[in-house]
Amino acid sequence: MKKGKILKLLLVSVFVFLCQKEVLAGGEEKAIENGLGQRITAEEDVMFRDGDIAGFIGDSITHAEYTDINYVEFLYQYYLSRFPDREIEFRTLGTNGYTVRNVLETYDRDPAFRGINRAVILLGMNEALQEISVEAYIADMERLITRLKEDGLRGGDILVLSPTPYDQTCALNYDKNGHPYQTSDDRLCAYTEQLEVKTAEWGVQYIDLHTPLKKLYTEVQREDAKQTLTRGDCIHPGASAHMMMAYEILKGLGAGEGLSEITISEEQKKGAENVYRSERGIRLTWKPERLPAFASDEFLELCRQIPSAEGFGREMLRAEGLLQGAVYEAALGDCILGSFTGGELAEGIELAAGEGNPLQNAARAIHEKTKKRQKLGAEYRSAVYAAAEAGTEEAWEQLKETWEGWQSADQKMRREIEELAKEAVSKTYTITITAEGYSREALELEAGPEEAFLFEDGDVVGFIGDSITRISYSGISYPEFLQQYYITRYPQWKLEFRNLGTGYYTAENARKLYNGESGIRDASLEGITKAVIMFGMNEALDGVEAEVYIKNIRGLIEVLNQQGIPNENIILTASTPFDQTRSSNYLENGEQKDTVDNSILEYIEKLKELSRELGTHYVDLHTPLLWATGVLQERNADATLTIDDNIHPKAEGSILAGTFFLHQQGAGKEVARVRIFKGKETQAENAEVGQVEWKGGDDYVRFTYQPHSLPMAATGELEEVEAYFSVMDWISLEELQIEGLKEDETYTVYMDKVPVGDYTGKQLGAGVNLAGCILNPGQMAAAEIETLNQAWHDSFSEYRKVLEDATLGERSVGQEDVNAAYEICKERTEKLGKQMYEIARTSAARTYLVEVAGTDGRRIFMRLDRWKWVILAALGSFLAAAVFAVIRWRRKRQSRRIS
């Protein structure tokens, strides 16, 4: 039988075991009987608890000098993954060639036995090879257990494992005449039978490893009699058999198998937080608390061949209510788990799958560390063997020094391993399920942040940065775009923005400016209540190390703290990207000319850590802008969101930067929302609606409408962005929804008699966004505001250029020039701010007549409404004239009779 078939058989065996046992999910406790006949819960995970020192007493099979993975290591990884908050020392006490009697002889001289409060015993192979009787073996085992109890261990603290089989059915155990070299397994079977009886008498725990492994050994030899799951000597179990040993031990202890289960349905959100659901997908956050167990390449093969079989590492995600036949992409962070139908997602998918899975990465790192730890342990056990062989006092004294050195190294390595586990489970992961053709980034924009940190009425916000904040070559910067949003969305507020971006600046330059080292005073910092900091591009261009960059950011924050701005009022912002992926940045051989963005990526990881450490807010403009750039470059390889220098965002890039900033702040997208239902109550959000009238059946509806906010200005640059990204739907939604119209008919929406857009009844029934309609009165007011807003931006940009000249290079201007420039800037921007707010407030105070008319409505009701008084006046005049004519005719007739 080939090696792959052996492994597959092992995996199938494990799968059968897992399918037969009840699997814990979501922390549910199920009662199981342990080796002492006690009813315990799997979540208690009997035997090893926080603070335990578990000694694994054995021979070369436990010593495991011949392999880099053994059952002790796998058990250690299991407990690390399942209980990362526990500190348990798994101490190898196995020694090559040892019998129970050898253990007793060295027990008091081996310092590794000191301090253990749990013991696992796996001995018997060498006794069988030496043909020691069953009675002698059992007697020695009883003496060892008595000795452990004398040292304070109770019966429940001791676990006896039956010895593993000698593979005497393997063809390798027979000579050419068919005679076996060894029949040691007959004696091992006898040991096993007696252990089962005696351990109950001794009151200790017992697990039979011999029977299931012997059965497995026999199974692999059905196709090829020479196959063995030992290392080829019929004695020492190979890596796959060690895995099976660990499974049997965990099974016997009643250890929990499955990890957690996340279930997302209309009724429940089990195991998840911050769940967002739409027609296009699901986004949620999840804190695992546990890790999938990882032991070897063989164990990964189990995950690949039979994903549902990995019971001890199973993290299941079930998402119900999606379209059964539709295809969705599931991702854990940036790791793509795969594409699944809605039906498959409802049944459940494995969260520990996928290349680059952060959970598996953490488990893999732990595995590599535990292999090194096992090697260290094996080296110490070899020293024990050498001391016993020498048998001198000098050798045993030398062992004490070896023990102290090993103990110190082992403690250090265990701390490293435990920290890896704790760090991995302390993280919160984002899980996304997106419909085919829809991106994770777009779903993230839809979903919004976990916690909003919007600017507030009365804030004075300073945007501290470099030329990407200042923007001298365009009237649109990301702070300018943010100001437009806040003025149009909250016209009744009094919010002041200040652009403190300076060309060529680094965080170090800003720190020196504001702590006085530059010798120039920047009055624009005074009075700000919140600060946005974005640096990184110039540092990356200059080759500044990430540690130096973070040191200067930290220093700038300290200066702001001294100015009275606490950390919770500071937003650290990851820089916009250097566009190194456009085709013009590549040489003919495919190499990139500039790789500046690699440094920015290093900065970002450190910046996140700093933000968490200091408790500031954090906004990432880099990641979503990279995504947006990728969308453009799918159609045109040299497309970019920057100007030709690959550095500075052009207007479209600044608009997207502002959009992504608002999204991560938790900014709402609704300007106003109106729902008109025929014959039902009208609904309105952030608006007042009244006097709803339907005429002509379903041809015409009218109502009064006062939105409390304005839409964002639909500039030409925004229209360019809208060709690729639905920015207006993300941050500027003025929705009108009318149910009851004819689906196939086209209707015109009028605001104060001015047509603003044409839509079908079906579109209006689903809801349309009026924000981008150029003749929408609110949009017209927003366009006026944006013209003034760009003048506001230019005023700050001019002042920042003077400050740049005063603090960098030859310093061609001084403090007086800076002061004069600031006074001009201050006067202009305050005036412009008042004008912008005045326009916004005037617009928000207006009430409009909205009419939605189909063909008949336009022909009859619109004209009637406009000319009804003229018609009535004409009709009245006609009737009056007719009455007057009749009266005159009667009078004339009467006069004739008289005459």
Helices and strands as residue ranges (DSSP letters): H 3-20, E 31-33, E 39-41, G 42-44, E 53-58, H 60-63, H 71-82, E 89-94, H 100-106, G 111-113, E 118-122, H 125-129, H 134-150, G 155-157, E 158-161, G 171-173, H 184-202, E 205-207, H 210-220, H 239-253, E 261-264, E 269-270, E 273-278, E 281-286, H 297-305, G 307-309, G 311-313, E 316-319, E 327-332, E 335-341, H 342-347, E 349-350, H 358-390, H 393-426, E 429-435, H 440-447, E 460-465, H 467-470, H 478-489, E 496-501, H 507-514, G 523-525, E 530-534, H 537-542, H 546-562, G 567-569, E 570-574, G 583-585, H 596-614, E 617-620, H 622-635, H 651-665, E 670-677, E 683-685, E 687-695, E 700-707, H 716-722, H 727-731, E 733-739, E 746-751, E 754-760, H 761-766, E 768-769, H 777-807, H 815-844, E 848-853, H 855-856, I 857-862, H 863-898
